[in-house]
Protein backbone atom coordinates (compact mmCIF):
# COMPACT_ATOMS: atom_id res chain seq x y z
CA UNK A 1 0.00 0.00 0.00
CA UNK A 2 1.32 3.43 -0.93
CA UNK A 3 0.40 5.52 2.13
CA UNK A 4 -1.29 8.89 1.92
CA UNK A 5 1.50 10.45 3.99
CA UNK A 6 4.83 9.43 5.47
CA UNK A 7 7.03 11.44 7.88
CA UNK A 8 10.59 11.91 6.65
CA UNK A 9 14.15 12.85 7.58
CA UNK A 10 16.25 14.99 5.25
CA UNK A 11 19.29 16.12 7.20
CA UNK A 12 20.42 16.73 10.75
CA UNK A 13 17.14 16.22 12.63
CA UNK A 14 18.45 13.60 15.06
CA UNK A 15 21.83 15.35 15.40
CA UNK A 16 20.20 18.63 16.37
CA UNK A 17 17.87 16.93 18.84
CA UNK A 18 20.93 15.39 20.50
CA UNK A 19 22.64 18.79 20.53
CA UNK A 20 19.61 20.31 22.23
CA UNK A 21 19.64 17.63 24.93
CA UNK A 22 23.38 17.96 25.52
CA UNK A 23 23.05 21.73 25.76
CA UNK A 24 21.19 21.26 29.03
CA UNK A 25 18.04 23.05 27.86
CA UNK A 26 15.14 21.36 26.09
CA UNK A 27 12.31 23.55 27.39
CA UNK A 28 10.98 26.25 25.09
CA UNK A 29 12.58 29.43 23.76
CA UNK A 30 16.11 28.13 23.55
CA UNK A 31 18.79 28.25 20.87
CA UNK A 32 16.93 26.29 18.18
CA UNK A 33 13.72 28.23 18.75
CA UNK A 34 15.63 31.46 18.16
CA UNK A 35 17.28 30.02 15.03
CA UNK A 36 13.91 28.99 13.57
CA UNK A 37 12.29 32.33 14.33
CA UNK A 38 15.19 34.26 12.84
CA UNK A 39 15.01 32.08 9.73
CA UNK A 40 11.32 32.86 9.19
CA UNK A 41 11.76 36.58 9.77
CA UNK A 42 14.82 36.88 7.52
CA UNK A 43 13.60 34.57 4.75
CA UNK A 44 9.96 35.60 4.44
CA UNK A 45 9.91 39.13 5.84
CA UNK A 46 7.62 38.57 8.83
CA UNK A 47 7.94 41.41 11.35
CA UNK A 48 7.87 38.91 14.21
CA UNK A 49 7.71 35.10 14.23
CA UNK A 50 6.91 32.98 17.29
CA UNK A 51 7.03 29.18 17.25
CA UNK A 52 3.99 27.49 18.76
CA UNK A 53 3.07 23.91 19.56
CA UNK A 54 0.53 23.85 16.70
CA UNK A 55 -1.20 26.03 14.14
CA UNK A 56 -4.28 25.78 16.37
CA UNK A 57 -2.30 27.43 19.17
CA UNK A 58 -1.17 30.15 16.79
CA UNK A 59 -4.80 30.82 15.82
CA UNK A 60 -5.79 30.94 19.50
CA UNK A 61 -3.05 33.48 20.14
CA UNK A 62 -4.40 35.52 17.22
CA UNK A 63 -7.88 35.51 18.77
CA UNK A 64 -6.45 36.65 22.10
CA UNK A 65 -4.34 39.39 20.53
CA UNK A 66 -7.39 40.86 18.83
CA UNK A 67 -9.38 40.69 22.09
CA UNK A 68 -12.13 38.63 20.46
CA UNK A 69 -15.08 38.44 22.86
CA UNK A 70 -18.75 37.38 22.97
CA UNK A 71 -20.80 39.34 20.45
CA UNK A 72 -17.97 39.66 17.92
CA UNK A 73 -18.45 38.10 14.48
CA UNK A 74 -15.63 36.44 12.53
CA UNK A 75 -15.90 35.58 8.83
CA UNK A 76 -14.36 32.17 8.11
CA UNK A 77 -14.52 29.91 5.05
CA UNK A 78 -16.68 26.85 5.63
CA UNK A 79 -14.35 24.56 3.70
CA UNK A 80 -11.43 24.44 6.12
CA UNK A 81 -10.10 22.60 9.15
CA UNK A 82 -12.00 23.11 12.39
CA UNK A 83 -9.18 25.12 14.00
CA UNK A 84 -9.84 28.06 11.66
CA UNK A 85 -13.14 28.58 13.46
CA UNK A 86 -12.56 26.90 16.83
CA UNK A 87 -9.91 29.38 17.97
CA UNK A 88 -12.48 32.19 17.79
CA UNK A 89 -15.49 30.32 19.17
CA UNK A 90 -13.37 29.62 22.28
CA UNK A 91 -13.34 33.39 22.82
CA UNK A 92 -17.13 33.50 22.47
CA UNK A 93 -17.29 34.85 18.92
CA UNK A 94 -19.99 34.03 16.40
CA UNK A 95 -18.63 32.41 13.25
CA UNK A 96 -20.12 33.59 9.95
CA UNK A 97 -19.18 31.12 7.25
CA UNK A 98 -18.32 32.12 3.68
CA UNK A 99 -18.47 29.95 0.57
CA UNK A 100 -15.59 28.73 -1.60
CA UNK A 101 -14.72 29.91 -5.09
CA UNK A 102 -16.06 27.99 -8.07
CA UNK A 103 -12.54 27.49 -9.43
CA UNK A 104 -10.75 26.84 -6.14
CA UNK A 105 -11.62 25.59 -2.61
CA UNK A 106 -10.37 28.84 -1.04
CA UNK A 107 -12.72 31.55 0.20
CA UNK A 108 -14.81 33.39 -2.39
CA UNK A 109 -13.30 36.84 -1.88
CA UNK A 110 -16.18 38.57 -3.67
CA UNK A 111 -18.68 37.08 -1.18
CA UNK A 112 -16.95 38.40 1.95
CA UNK A 113 -18.46 41.86 2.03
CA UNK A 114 -22.07 40.65 2.11
CA UNK A 115 -21.34 38.91 5.43
CA UNK A 116 -20.04 42.04 7.16
CA UNK A 117 -22.18 43.62 9.89
CA UNK A 118 -21.55 46.17 12.62
CA UNK A 119 -20.38 43.26 14.81
CA UNK A 120 -17.77 41.90 12.39
CA UNK A 121 -14.27 42.14 13.80
CA UNK A 122 -12.06 39.98 11.59
CA UNK A 123 -11.75 37.97 8.41
CA UNK A 124 -9.94 34.62 8.38
CA UNK A 125 -8.64 33.55 4.97
CA UNK A 126 -7.29 30.05 4.37
CA UNK A 127 -4.69 29.58 1.66
CA UNK A 128 -6.01 26.15 0.67
CA UNK A 129 -3.38 23.76 -0.75
CA UNK A 130 -0.85 26.57 -0.35
CA UNK A 131 -2.51 28.60 -3.12
CA UNK A 132 -2.96 32.27 -2.24
CA UNK A 133 -6.32 33.94 -1.83
CA UNK A 134 -6.63 37.27 -3.68
CA UNK A 135 -5.16 39.30 -0.83
CA UNK A 136 -5.56 42.70 -2.51
CA UNK A 137 -9.32 42.17 -2.55
CA UNK A 138 -9.35 40.91 1.04
CA UNK A 139 -7.19 43.73 2.41
CA UNK A 140 -9.21 46.38 0.56
CA UNK A 141 -12.40 45.04 2.17
CA UNK A 142 -10.73 44.90 5.59
CA UNK A 143 -9.37 48.43 5.35
CA UNK A 144 -12.72 49.76 4.14
CA UNK A 145 -14.54 48.28 7.16
CA UNK A 146 -11.69 48.57 9.70
CA UNK A 147 -11.35 44.80 10.18
CA UNK A 148 -8.44 42.55 11.11
CA UNK A 149 -7.20 39.88 8.68
CA UNK A 150 -5.75 36.57 9.80
CA UNK A 151 -4.03 34.42 7.20
CA UNK A 152 -4.46 30.74 7.99
CA UNK A 153 -1.37 29.66 6.05
CA UNK A 154 -1.18 26.20 7.60
CA UNK A 155 -0.51 24.69 4.14
CA UNK A 156 1.29 27.67 2.64
CA UNK A 157 4.95 27.63 3.68
CA UNK A 158 7.16 29.05 0.91
CA UNK A 159 4.13 30.23 -1.08
CA UNK A 160 3.54 33.74 -2.39
CA UNK A 161 0.99 36.31 -3.54
CA UNK A 162 2.36 38.69 -6.16
CA UNK A 163 5.83 38.03 -4.77
CA UNK A 164 4.88 38.54 -1.12
CA UNK A 165 5.21 35.59 1.25
CA UNK A 166 1.88 34.26 2.47
CA UNK A 167 1.52 34.95 6.17
CA UNK A 168 3.18 38.37 5.75
CA UNK A 169 0.22 40.29 4.30
CA UNK A 170 -2.57 40.14 6.90
CA UNK A 171 -2.27 41.57 10.40
CA UNK A 172 -1.44 38.06 11.66
CA UNK A 173 -0.56 34.75 10.04
CA UNK A 174 -0.42 31.14 11.19
CA UNK A 175 1.46 28.07 9.92
CA UNK A 176 1.50 24.35 10.67
CA UNK A 177 4.40 21.89 10.82
CA UNK A 178 2.20 18.85 11.37
CA UNK A 179 3.59 15.67 9.85
CA UNK A 180 1.37 16.09 6.77
CA UNK A 181 2.86 19.47 5.83
CA UNK A 182 5.79 20.38 3.55
CA UNK A 183 8.10 21.13 6.49
CA UNK A 184 7.41 18.99 9.55
CA UNK A 185 8.22 18.60 13.23
CA UNK A 186 5.50 16.09 14.16
CA UNK A 187 3.35 18.78 15.69
CA UNK A 188 4.29 22.42 15.67
CA UNK A 189 3.18 25.80 14.41
CA UNK A 190 4.10 29.44 13.92
CA UNK A 191 2.44 32.79 14.58
CA UNK A 192 3.55 35.64 12.36
CA UNK A 193 2.89 39.20 13.52
CA UNK A 194 2.89 41.85 10.80
CA UNK A 195 1.27 44.68 12.78
CA UNK A 196 3.63 46.36 15.26
CA UNK A 197 0.74 46.87 17.70
CA UNK A 198 0.72 43.17 18.51
CA UNK A 199 4.43 42.35 18.82
CA UNK A 200 5.07 43.03 22.53
CA UNK A 201 1.78 41.55 23.71
CA UNK A 202 2.28 38.43 21.56
CA UNK A 203 5.44 37.62 23.49
CA UNK A 204 3.53 37.99 26.77
CA UNK A 205 0.69 35.68 25.69
CA UNK A 206 3.30 33.23 24.37
CA UNK A 207 5.01 33.14 27.78
CA UNK A 208 1.92 32.25 29.86
CA UNK A 209 0.84 35.85 30.35
CA UNK A 210 4.17 36.95 31.84
CA UNK A 211 6.69 39.53 30.67
CA UNK A 212 9.45 36.90 30.84
CA UNK A 213 10.74 37.74 27.35
CA UNK A 214 11.19 41.38 28.33
CA UNK A 215 13.08 40.23 31.44
CA UNK A 216 15.56 38.17 29.39
CA UNK A 217 16.06 41.13 27.05
CA UNK A 218 16.95 43.26 30.07
CA UNK A 219 13.94 45.53 29.57
CA UNK A 220 12.58 44.87 33.09
CA UNK A 221 14.38 43.83 36.27
CA UNK A 222 11.90 41.07 37.13
CA UNK A 223 8.96 39.39 35.47
CA UNK A 224 5.47 38.49 36.62
CA UNK A 225 1.90 37.78 35.53
CA UNK A 226 0.69 40.77 33.50
CA UNK A 227 -1.89 39.43 31.00
CA UNK A 228 -3.79 36.38 29.82
CA UNK A 229 -1.94 33.72 27.85
CA UNK A 230 -0.93 30.09 27.89
CA UNK A 231 2.05 27.79 27.37
CA UNK A 232 2.16 28.20 23.61
CA UNK A 233 5.89 27.78 22.99
CA UNK A 234 7.17 24.32 21.92
CA UNK A 235 10.11 22.41 23.38
CA UNK A 236 13.59 22.69 21.95
CA UNK A 237 13.28 19.13 20.62
CA UNK A 238 10.54 20.24 18.24
CA UNK A 239 12.48 23.36 17.26
CA UNK A 240 15.67 21.33 16.66
CA UNK A 241 13.85 18.92 14.33
CA UNK A 242 12.20 21.83 12.54
CA UNK A 243 15.43 23.77 12.01
CA UNK A 244 17.04 20.76 10.32
CA UNK A 245 14.13 20.71 7.88
CA UNK A 246 14.33 24.45 7.25
CA UNK A 247 17.98 24.03 6.25
CA UNK A 248 16.77 21.77 3.41
CA UNK A 249 13.67 23.75 2.44
CA UNK A 250 14.66 24.25 -1.20
CA UNK A 251 15.40 20.55 -1.67
CA UNK A 252 12.12 19.50 -0.06
CA UNK A 253 10.13 21.95 -2.14
CA UNK A 254 11.80 20.91 -5.39
CA UNK A 255 10.97 17.25 -4.74
CA UNK A 256 7.34 17.92 -3.83
CA UNK A 257 6.82 20.14 -6.89
CA UNK A 258 8.32 17.43 -9.10
CA UNK A 259 5.78 14.92 -7.81
CA UNK A 260 2.98 17.47 -8.25
CA UNK A 261 3.99 18.18 -11.85
CA UNK A 262 4.18 14.43 -12.55
CA UNK A 263 0.61 13.98 -11.37
CA UNK A 264 -0.62 17.02 -13.31
CA UNK A 265 1.01 16.02 -16.60
CA UNK A 266 -0.32 12.46 -16.35
CA UNK A 267 -3.88 13.45 -15.41
CA UNK A 268 -4.26 16.53 -17.61
CA UNK A 269 -5.72 14.47 -20.51
CA UNK A 270 -8.57 13.35 -18.21
CA UNK A 271 -9.26 17.00 -17.36
CA UNK A 272 -9.24 17.90 -21.08
CA UNK A 273 -11.80 15.13 -21.65
CA UNK A 274 -13.85 16.75 -18.83
CA UNK A 275 -13.78 13.55 -16.79
CA UNK A 276 -12.40 15.34 -13.72
CA UNK A 277 -11.07 18.73 -12.61
CA UNK A 278 -7.56 19.54 -11.38
CA UNK A 279 -6.22 22.40 -9.25
CA UNK A 280 -6.42 25.94 -10.60
CA UNK A 281 -3.50 28.24 -9.76
CA UNK A 282 -4.39 31.94 -10.36
CA UNK A 283 -1.81 34.20 -12.02
CA UNK A 284 -1.18 36.06 -8.76
CA UNK A 285 -0.36 32.83 -6.87
CA UNK A 286 2.29 30.10 -7.00
CA UNK A 287 2.24 26.35 -6.42
CA UNK A 288 4.19 25.34 -3.31
CA UNK A 289 3.66 21.61 -3.86
CA UNK A 290 1.70 21.12 -0.67
CA UNK A 291 -1.19 19.07 -2.01
CA UNK A 292 -2.37 17.36 -5.18
CA UNK A 293 -6.12 17.06 -5.42
CA UNK A 294 -8.69 16.29 -8.08
CA UNK A 295 -12.42 16.92 -8.20
CA UNK A 296 -14.91 14.32 -9.39
CA UNK A 297 -18.39 14.93 -10.79
CA UNK A 298 -20.29 13.69 -7.74
CA UNK A 299 -19.90 11.93 -4.40
CA UNK A 300 -20.64 8.44 -5.74
CA UNK A 301 -17.82 8.80 -8.26
CA UNK A 302 -15.49 10.09 -5.55
CA UNK A 303 -16.22 7.16 -3.25
CA UNK A 304 -15.84 4.67 -6.10
CA UNK A 305 -12.47 6.15 -7.11
CA UNK A 306 -11.15 6.08 -3.53
CA UNK A 307 -12.23 2.43 -3.31
CA UNK A 308 -10.61 1.65 -6.67
CA UNK A 309 -7.34 3.23 -5.55
CA UNK A 310 -7.39 1.32 -2.26
CA UNK A 311 -8.03 -1.96 -4.06
CA UNK A 312 -4.95 -1.20 -6.16
CA UNK A 313 -2.71 -0.38 -3.23
CA UNK A 314 -3.07 3.39 -2.97
CA UNK A 315 -4.37 5.25 0.07
CA UNK A 316 -6.16 8.40 -1.15
CA UNK A 317 -8.53 10.44 1.03
CA UNK A 318 -11.30 13.00 0.81
CA UNK A 319 -10.75 16.21 2.75
CA UNK A 320 -12.77 18.69 4.82
CA UNK A 321 -16.45 18.48 5.71
CA UNK A 322 -18.23 21.84 5.43
CA UNK A 323 -18.11 23.44 8.87
CA UNK A 324 -21.44 25.22 8.43
CA UNK A 325 -23.07 21.76 8.50
CA UNK A 326 -20.98 20.39 11.37
CA UNK A 327 -22.79 18.97 14.42
CA UNK A 328 -21.13 21.48 16.76
CA UNK A 329 -22.03 24.54 14.70
CA UNK A 330 -25.60 23.50 14.06
CA UNK A 331 -26.12 22.65 17.74
CA UNK A 332 -24.85 26.08 18.84
CA UNK A 333 -26.41 28.19 16.10
CA UNK A 334 -30.15 28.81 16.14
CA UNK A 335 -30.27 30.62 12.83
CA UNK A 336 -31.34 29.10 9.53
CA UNK A 337 -28.58 27.01 7.98
CA UNK A 338 -26.46 28.85 5.42
CA UNK A 339 -26.51 27.71 1.80
CA UNK A 340 -22.89 27.36 0.66
CA UNK A 341 -23.04 25.15 -2.44
CA UNK A 342 -19.39 25.37 -3.47
CA UNK A 343 -18.12 24.34 -0.04
CA UNK A 344 -20.52 21.41 -0.14
CA UNK A 345 -19.33 20.46 -3.63
CA UNK A 346 -15.71 20.27 -2.49
CA UNK A 347 -16.83 18.30 0.56
CA UNK A 348 -18.47 15.72 -1.71
CA UNK A 349 -16.13 15.63 -4.69
CA UNK A 350 -12.52 16.44 -3.74
CA UNK A 351 -9.88 13.70 -3.43
CA UNK A 352 -6.32 14.14 -2.17
CA UNK A 353 -3.61 11.90 -3.62
CA UNK A 354 -0.49 10.77 -1.73
CA UNK A 355 2.18 13.46 -1.72
CA UNK A 356 5.19 13.28 0.58
CA UNK A 357 8.95 13.73 0.34
CA UNK A 358 9.81 10.04 -0.08
CA UNK A 359 7.14 9.36 -2.74
CA UNK A 360 8.98 8.39 -5.93
CA UNK A 361 8.17 9.62 -9.42
CA UNK A 362 7.51 6.00 -10.44
CA UNK A 363 4.94 5.70 -7.63
CA UNK A 364 3.25 8.94 -8.69
CA UNK A 365 3.06 7.66 -12.26
CA UNK A 366 1.66 4.34 -10.99
CA UNK A 367 -1.06 6.19 -9.05
CA UNK A 368 -1.93 8.27 -12.12
CA UNK A 369 -2.21 5.10 -14.25
CA UNK A 370 -4.55 3.60 -11.67
CA UNK A 371 -6.79 6.68 -11.92
CA UNK A 372 -6.74 6.50 -15.72
CA UNK A 373 -7.76 2.85 -15.54
CA UNK A 374 -10.72 3.79 -13.36
CA UNK A 375 -12.03 6.29 -15.92
CA UNK A 376 -11.35 3.99 -18.85
C-alpha positions in Angstrom: 0.0 0.0 0.0 1.3 3.4 -0.9 0.4 5.5 2.1 -1.3 8.9 1.9 1.5 10.5 4.0 4.8 9.4 5.5 7.0 11.4 7.9 10.6 11.9 6.6 14.1 12.9 7.6 16.3 15.0 5.2 19.3 16.1 7.2 20.4 16.7 10.7 17.1 16.2 12.6 18.4 13.6 15.1 21.8 15.3 15.4 20.2 18.6 16.4 17.9 16.9 18.8 20.9 15.4 20.5 22.6 18.8 20.5 19.6 20.3 22.2 19.6 17.6 24.9 23.4 18.0 25.5 23.0 21.7 25.8 21.2 21.3 29.0 18.0 23.1 27.9 15.1 21.4 26.1 12.3 23.6 27.4 11.0 26.3 25.1 12.6 29.4 23.8 16.1 28.1 23.6 18.8 28.3 20.9 16.9 26.3 18.2 13.7 28.2 18.8 15.6 31.5 18.2 17.3 30.0 15.0 13.9 29.0 13.6 12.3 32.3 14.3 15.2 34.3 12.8 15.0 32.1 9.7 11.3 32.9 9.2 11.8 36.6 9.8 14.8 36.9 7.5 13.6 34.6 4.7 10.0 35.6 4.4 9.9 39.1 5.8 7.6 38.6 8.8 7.9 41.4 11.3 7.9 38.9 14.2 7.7 35.1 14.2 6.9 33.0 17.3 7.0 29.2 17.2 4.0 27.5 18.8 3.1 23.9 19.6 0.5 23.9 16.7 -1.2 26.0 14.1 -4.3 25.8 16.4 -2.3 27.4 19.2 -1.2 30.2 16.8 -4.8 30.8 15.8 -5.8 30.9 19.5 -3.1 33.5 20.1 -4.4 35.5 17.2 -7.9 35.5 18.8 -6.5 36.7 22.1 -4.3 39.4 20.5 -7.4 40.9 18.8 -9.4 40.7 22.1 -12.1 38.6 20.5 -15.1 38.4 22.9 -18.8 37.4 23.0 -20.8 39.3 20.4 -18.0 39.7 17.9 -18.4 38.1 14.5 -15.6 36.4 12.5 -15.9 35.6 8.8 -14.4 32.2 8.1 -14.5 29.9 5.0 -16.7 26.9 5.6 -14.3 24.6 3.7 -11.4 24.4 6.1 -10.1 22.6 9.2 -12.0 23.1 12.4 -9.2 25.1 14.0 -9.8 28.1 11.7 -13.1 28.6 13.5 -12.6 26.9 16.8 -9.9 29.4 18.0 -12.5 32.2 17.8 -15.5 30.3 19.2 -13.4 29.6 22.3 -13.3 33.4 22.8 -17.1 33.5 22.5 -17.3 34.9 18.9 -20.0 34.0 16.4 -18.6 32.4 13.2 -20.1 33.6 9.9 -19.2 31.1 7.2 -18.3 32.1 3.7 -18.5 30.0 0.6 -15.6 28.7 -1.6 -14.7 29.9 -5.1 -16.1 28.0 -8.1 -12.5 27.5 -9.4 -10.7 26.8 -6.1 -11.6 25.6 -2.6 -10.4 28.8 -1.0 -12.7 31.5 0.2 -14.8 33.4 -2.4 -13.3 36.8 -1.9 -16.2 38.6 -3.7 -18.7 37.1 -1.2 -17.0 38.4 2.0 -18.5 41.9 2.0 -22.1 40.7 2.1 -21.3 38.9 5.4 -20.0 42.0 7.2 -22.2 43.6 9.9 -21.6 46.2 12.6 -20.4 43.3 14.8 -17.8 41.9 12.4 -14.3 42.1 13.8 -12.1 40.0 11.6 -11.7 38.0 8.4 -9.9 34.6 8.4 -8.6 33.5 5.0 -7.3 30.0 4.4 -4.7 29.6 1.7 -6.0 26.2 0.7 -3.4 23.8 -0.8 -0.8 26.6 -0.4 -2.5 28.6 -3.1 -3.0 32.3 -2.2 -6.3 33.9 -1.8 -6.6 37.3 -3.7 -5.2 39.3 -0.8 -5.6 42.7 -2.5 -9.3 42.2 -2.5 -9.3 40.9 1.0 -7.2 43.7 2.4 -9.2 46.4 0.6 -12.4 45.0 2.2 -10.7 44.9 5.6 -9.4 48.4 5.3 -12.7 49.8 4.1 -14.5 48.3 7.2 -11.7 48.6 9.7 -11.4 44.8 10.2 -8.4 42.6 11.1 -7.2 39.9 8.7 -5.7 36.6 9.8 -4.0 34.4 7.2 -4.5 30.7 8.0 -1.4 29.7 6.1 -1.2 26.2 7.6 -0.5 24.7 4.1 1.3 27.7 2.6 5.0 27.6 3.7 7.2 29.1 0.9 4.1 30.2 -1.1 3.5 33.7 -2.4 1.0 36.3 -3.5 2.4 38.7 -6.2 5.8 38.0 -4.8 4.9 38.5 -1.1 5.2 35.6 1.2 1.9 34.3 2.5 1.5 35.0 6.2 3.2 38.4 5.7 0.2 40.3 4.3 -2.6 40.1 6.9 -2.3 41.6 10.4 -1.4 38.1 11.7 -0.6 34.8 10.0 -0.4 31.1 11.2 1.5 28.1 9.9 1.5 24.3 10.7 4.4 21.9 10.8 2.2 18.9 11.4 3.6 15.7 9.9 1.4 16.1 6.8 2.9 19.5 5.8 5.8 20.4 3.6 8.1 21.1 6.5 7.4 19.0 9.6 8.2 18.6 13.2 5.5 16.1 14.2 3.4 18.8 15.7 4.3 22.4 15.7 3.2 25.8 14.4 4.1 29.4 13.9 2.4 32.8 14.6 3.5 35.6 12.4 2.9 39.2 13.5 2.9 41.9 10.8 1.3 44.7 12.8 3.6 46.4 15.3 0.7 46.9 17.7 0.7 43.2 18.5 4.4 42.3 18.8 5.1 43.0 22.5 1.8 41.5 23.7 2.3 38.4 21.6 5.4 37.6 23.5 3.5 38.0 26.8 0.7 35.7 25.7 3.3 33.2 24.4 5.0 33.1 27.8 1.9 32.3 29.9 0.8 35.9 30.4 4.2 36.9 31.8 6.7 39.5 30.7 9.4 36.9 30.8 10.7 37.7 27.3 11.2 41.4 28.3 13.1 40.2 31.4 15.6 38.2 29.4 16.1 41.1 27.1 16.9 43.3 30.1 13.9 45.5 29.6 12.6 44.9 33.1 14.4 43.8 36.3 11.9 41.1 37.1 9.0 39.4 35.5 5.5 38.5 36.6 1.9 37.8 35.5 0.7 40.8 33.5 -1.9 39.4 31.0 -3.8 36.4 29.8 -1.9 33.7 27.9 -0.9 30.1 27.9 2.0 27.8 27.4 2.2 28.2 23.6 5.9 27.8 23.0 7.2 24.3 21.9 10.1 22.4 23.4 13.6 22.7 21.9 13.3 19.1 20.6 10.5 20.2 18.2 12.5 23.4 17.3 15.7 21.3 16.7 13.9 18.9 14.3 12.2 21.8 12.5 15.4 23.8 12.0 17.0 20.8 10.3 14.1 20.7 7.9 14.3 24.5 7.2 18.0 24.0 6.2 16.8 21.8 3.4 13.7 23.7 2.4 14.7 24.2 -1.2 15.4 20.6 -1.7 12.1 19.5 -0.1 10.1 21.9 -2.1 11.8 20.9 -5.4 11.0 17.3 -4.7 7.3 17.9 -3.8 6.8 20.1 -6.9 8.3 17.4 -9.1 5.8 14.9 -7.8 3.0 17.5 -8.2 4.0 18.2 -11.8 4.2 14.4 -12.5 0.6 14.0 -11.4 -0.6 17.0 -13.3 1.0 16.0 -16.6 -0.3 12.5 -16.4 -3.9 13.5 -15.4 -4.3 16.5 -17.6 -5.7 14.5 -20.5 -8.6 13.3 -18.2 -9.3 17.0 -17.4 -9.2 17.9 -21.1 -11.8 15.1 -21.6 -13.9 16.8 -18.8 -13.8 13.5 -16.8 -12.4 15.3 -13.7 -11.1 18.7 -12.6 -7.6 19.5 -11.4 -6.2 22.4 -9.3 -6.4 25.9 -10.6 -3.5 28.2 -9.8 -4.4 31.9 -10.4 -1.8 34.2 -12.0 -1.2 36.1 -8.8 -0.4 32.8 -6.9 2.3 30.1 -7.0 2.2 26.4 -6.4 4.2 25.3 -3.3 3.7 21.6 -3.9 1.7 21.1 -0.7 -1.2 19.1 -2.0 -2.4 17.4 -5.2 -6.1 17.1 -5.4 -8.7 16.3 -8.1 -12.4 16.9 -8.2 -14.9 14.3 -9.4 -18.4 14.9 -10.8 -20.3 13.7 -7.7 -19.9 11.9 -4.4 -20.6 8.4 -5.7 -17.8 8.8 -8.3 -15.5 10.1 -5.6 -16.2 7.2 -3.2 -15.8 4.7 -6.1 -12.5 6.2 -7.1 -11.1 6.1 -3.5 -12.2 2.4 -3.3 -10.6 1.6 -6.7 -7.3 3.2 -5.5 -7.4 1.3 -2.3 -8.0 -2.0 -4.1 -5.0 -1.2 -6.2 -2.7 -0.4 -3.2 -3.1 3.4 -3.0 -4.4 5.2 0.1 -6.2 8.4 -1.1 -8.5 10.4 1.0 -11.3 13.0 0.8 -10.7 16.2 2.7 -12.8 18.7 4.8 -16.4 18.5 5.7 -18.2 21.8 5.4 -18.1 23.4 8.9 -21.4 25.2 8.4 -23.1 21.8 8.5 -21.0 20.4 11.4 -22.8 19.0 14.4 -21.1 21.5 16.8 -22.0 24.5 14.7 -25.6 23.5 14.1 -26.1 22.6 17.7 -24.9 26.1 18.8 -26.4 28.2 16.1 -30.2 28.8 16.1 -30.3 30.6 12.8 -31.3 29.1 9.5 -28.6 27.0 8.0 -26.5 28.8 5.4 -26.5 27.7 1.8 -22.9 27.4 0.7 -23.0 25.2 -2.4 -19.4 25.4 -3.5 -18.1 24.3 0.0 -20.5 21.4 -0.1 -19.3 20.5 -3.6 -15.7 20.3 -2.5 -16.8 18.3 0.6 -18.5 15.7 -1.7 -16.1 15.6 -4.7 -12.5 16.4 -3.7 -9.9 13.7 -3.4 -6.3 14.1 -2.2 -3.6 11.9 -3.6 -0.5 10.8 -1.7 2.2 13.5 -1.7 5.2 13.3 0.6 8.9 13.7 0.3 9.8 10.0 -0.1 7.1 9.4 -2.7 9.0 8.4 -5.9 8.2 9.6 -9.4 7.5 6.0 -10.4 4.9 5.7 -7.6 3.3 8.9 -8.7 3.1 7.7 -12.3 1.7 4.3 -11.0 -1.1 6.2 -9.0 -1.9 8.3 -12.1 -2.2 5.1 -14.2 -4.6 3.6 -11.7 -6.8 6.7 -11.9 -6.7 6.5 -15.7 -7.8 2.9 -15.5 -10.7 3.8 -13.4 -12.0 6.3 -15.9 -11.3 4.0 -18.9 
